[in-house]
Amino acid sequence: MIKADLSGILAAGENWGRKAHMNKALNGESQEQDTVSTRDWRKSMSDNVAYALLVYTALQIFVTIQAMKAGVSSILPYFALIILVAGIIPACRAFERRWIHLSDDDAHDPARAGEFRRDQIFLWILAVGLPFLLTGVLKAVFAVTN
C-alpha cells in the first residue's frame, strides 16, 4: 500500500515538472532568456570576489614559500604574507561595494554587462598578478638588505 502511494506521488511530481516545461515551451519562453534576464550582478561580483580572494591567497602562499626555498630564511616573509593577504581584502571589498548597492532593477540590467566584465577582468588580473609582483618586489628588497 505504501509502495503504491509513493509511486503515485512520484508520478505526480514528474507530471508537474513536465507541465512546467510544456508551459514554457508553449508560451515561447526559453531557459536562455531566463538565465540572461535573472542574472544578479551583485551576487555575481560577490562570487567573483570570493573566488579571487581564494586564488590570490593560494598563489601568495605558494609564491612566498617558493621564495623562502630560494634562500630567504627570516621570519619577515611570514609577516609580509599576513599583511599582503589582509591588505587585499579591502581592495576586493571595494569591487564588491560598487555592485552591492545597486537597486534590484539595476542589479538585473543587461546593460551593465560591460561594466561588470571590466571590473571582473581587473579583479582577476589583480588576484593572479599581484602575488607574483609583490613577491618579486620583496625578493628585491631582501636581496638589497642582505
Kinemage of the C-alpha trace (Angstrom):
@kinemage 1
@onewidth
@group {chain A} dominant
@subgroup {mainchain}
@vectorlist {calphas} color= white
{ca met a 1} P 0.000 0.000 0.000
{ca ile a 2} L 2.792 2.440 0.896
{ca lys a 3} L 4.650 1.471 -2.253
{ca ala a 4} L 1.597 2.284 -4.387
{ca asp a 5} L 1.143 5.677 -2.701
{ca leu a 6} L 4.813 6.527 -3.154
{ca ser a 7} L 4.733 5.681 -6.848
{ca gly a 8} L 1.639 7.871 -7.254
{ca ile a 9} L 3.413 10.805 -5.605
{ca leu a 10} L 6.493 10.336 -7.779
{ca ala a 11} L 4.370 10.161 -10.931
{ca ala a 12} L 2.537 13.357 -9.940
{ca gly a 13} L 5.860 15.129 -9.354
{ca glu a 14} L 7.179 14.068 -12.749
{ca asn a 15} L 3.989 15.282 -14.440
{ca trp a 16} L 4.195 18.626 -12.658
{ca gly a 17} L 7.752 19.136 -13.946
{ca arg a 18} L 6.666 18.245 -17.460
{ca lys a 19} L 3.768 20.695 -17.279
{ca ala a 20} L 6.122 23.493 -16.227
{ca his a 21} L 8.435 22.778 -19.166
{ca met a 22} L 5.463 22.470 -21.517
{ca asn a 23} L 4.083 25.839 -20.358
{ca lys a 24} L 7.447 27.457 -21.029
{ca ala a 25} L 7.588 25.908 -24.484
{ca leu a 26} L 4.020 26.922 -25.330
{ca asn a 27} L 4.491 30.481 -24.100
{ca gly a 28} L 7.693 30.912 -26.102
{ca glu a 29} L 9.920 31.206 -23.050
{ca ser a 30} L 13.353 29.668 -23.165
{ca gln a 31} L 15.815 28.811 -20.445
{ca glu a 32} L 18.396 31.083 -22.092
{ca gln a 33} L 16.096 34.069 -21.696
{ca asp a 34} L 15.547 33.203 -18.035
{ca thr a 35} L 19.292 32.998 -17.399
{ca val a 36} L 20.110 36.316 -19.043
{ca ser a 37} L 17.264 38.278 -17.514
{ca thr a 38} L 17.685 36.893 -13.999
{ca arg a 39} L 21.447 37.320 -13.585
{ca asp a 40} L 22.097 39.327 -10.468
{ca trp a 41} L 25.250 41.415 -10.919
{ca arg a 42} L 25.536 41.835 -7.133
{ca lys a 43} L 25.721 38.104 -6.485
{ca ser a 44} L 27.982 37.505 -9.475
{ca met a 45} L 30.509 40.094 -8.287
{ca ser a 46} L 30.343 38.772 -4.743
{ca asp a 47} L 31.103 35.268 -6.056
{ca asn a 48} L 33.986 36.585 -8.172
{ca val a 49} L 35.453 38.428 -5.182
{ca ala a 50} L 35.262 35.317 -3.013
{ca tyr a 51} L 36.960 33.132 -5.618
{ca ala a 52} L 39.555 35.809 -6.394
{ca leu a 53} L 40.457 36.020 -2.692
{ca leu a 54} L 40.928 32.258 -2.563
{ca val a 55} L 43.106 32.260 -5.683
{ca tyr a 56} L 45.117 35.273 -4.507
{ca thr a 57} L 45.746 33.730 -1.089
{ca ala a 58} L 46.743 30.358 -2.523
{ca leu a 59} L 49.089 31.956 -5.061
{ca gln a 60} L 50.556 34.284 -2.453
{ca ile a 61} L 51.300 31.368 -0.128
{ca phe a 62} L 52.750 29.260 -2.939
{ca val a 63} L 54.935 32.060 -4.310
{ca thr a 64} L 56.104 33.122 -0.845
{ca ile a 65} L 57.079 29.560 0.053
{ca gln a 66} L 58.974 29.258 -3.235
{ca ala a 67} L 60.814 32.492 -2.429
{ca met a 68} L 61.704 31.174 1.013
{ca lys a 69} L 63.075 27.977 -0.511
{ca ala a 70} L 65.256 30.173 -2.721
{ca gly a 71} L 67.153 31.473 0.280
{ca val a 72} L 65.085 33.986 2.212
{ca ser a 73} L 65.142 32.386 5.651
{ca ser a 74} L 63.923 35.074 8.057
{ca ile a 75} L 60.509 35.377 9.645
{ca leu a 76} L 59.841 38.536 7.618
{ca pro a 77} L 58.239 36.693 4.652
{ca tyr a 78} L 55.619 35.257 7.018
{ca phe a 79} L 54.716 38.718 8.290
{ca ala a 80} L 54.680 40.030 4.748
{ca leu a 81} L 52.364 37.190 3.775
{ca ile a 82} L 49.921 38.036 6.558
{ca ile a 83} L 49.987 41.729 5.692
{ca leu a 84} L 49.530 41.101 1.971
{ca val a 85} L 46.629 38.716 2.462
{ca ala a 86} L 44.960 41.059 4.952
{ca gly a 87} L 45.639 44.057 2.695
{ca ile a 88} L 43.893 42.621 -0.351
{ca ile a 89} L 40.577 42.217 1.452
{ca pro a 90} L 39.717 45.967 1.482
{ca ala a 91} L 40.620 46.210 -2.212
{ca cys a 92} L 38.312 43.336 -3.060
{ca arg a 93} L 35.576 44.803 -0.882
{ca ala a 94} L 35.810 47.975 -2.980
{ca phe a 95} L 34.889 45.937 -6.064
{ca glu a 96} L 32.027 44.305 -4.227
{ca arg a 97} L 30.810 47.572 -2.674
{ca arg a 98} L 30.409 49.105 -6.136
{ca trp a 99} L 27.917 46.386 -7.053
{ca ile a 100} L 26.236 45.545 -3.750
{ca his a 101} L 24.405 48.878 -3.507
{ca leu a 102} L 22.602 48.506 -6.829
{ca ser a 103} L 18.826 48.588 -6.825
{ca asp a 104} L 17.003 45.409 -7.817
{ca asp a 105} L 16.308 46.828 -11.273
{ca asp a 106} L 19.936 47.827 -11.847
{ca ala a 107} L 21.201 44.513 -10.471
{ca his a 108} L 19.375 42.665 -13.254
{ca asp a 109} L 20.002 45.198 -16.046
{ca pro a 110} L 21.747 43.507 -19.007
{ca ala a 111} L 23.206 46.904 -19.982
{ca arg a 112} L 25.603 46.580 -17.028
{ca ala a 113} L 27.327 43.554 -18.577
{ca gly a 114} L 30.200 45.667 -19.952
{ca glu a 115} L 30.866 47.350 -16.614
{ca phe a 116} L 30.703 44.007 -14.866
{ca arg a 117} L 33.142 42.391 -17.306
{ca arg a 118} L 35.589 45.302 -16.915
{ca asp a 119} L 35.562 45.029 -13.117
{ca gln a 120} L 35.752 41.240 -13.315
{ca ile a 121} L 38.826 41.325 -15.571
{ca phe a 122} L 40.580 43.907 -13.383
{ca leu a 123} L 39.792 41.895 -10.246
{ca trp a 124} L 41.232 38.700 -11.722
{ca ile a 125} L 44.338 40.468 -13.055
{ca leu a 126} L 44.963 41.695 -9.519
{ca ala a 127} L 44.237 38.307 -7.961
{ca val a 128} L 46.605 36.440 -10.276
{ca gly a 129} L 49.264 39.076 -10.979
{ca leu a 130} L 49.702 40.761 -7.627
{ca pro a 131} L 51.204 37.774 -5.772
{ca phe a 132} L 53.988 37.481 -8.353
{ca leu a 133} L 54.592 41.229 -8.450
{ca leu a 134} L 54.690 41.601 -4.674
{ca thr a 135} L 56.944 38.593 -4.179
{ca gly a 136} L 59.317 39.957 -6.820
{ca val a 137} L 59.453 43.291 -5.039
{ca leu a 138} L 60.022 41.622 -1.673
{ca lys a 139} L 62.778 39.418 -3.104
{ca ala a 140} L 64.486 42.523 -4.495
{ca val a 141} L 64.226 44.277 -1.111
{ca phe a 142} L 65.610 41.219 0.693
{ca ala a 143} L 68.461 40.985 -1.832
{ca val a 144} L 69.408 44.622 -1.237
{ca thr a 145} L 69.237 44.356 2.568
{ca asn a 146} L 71.266 41.140 2.768
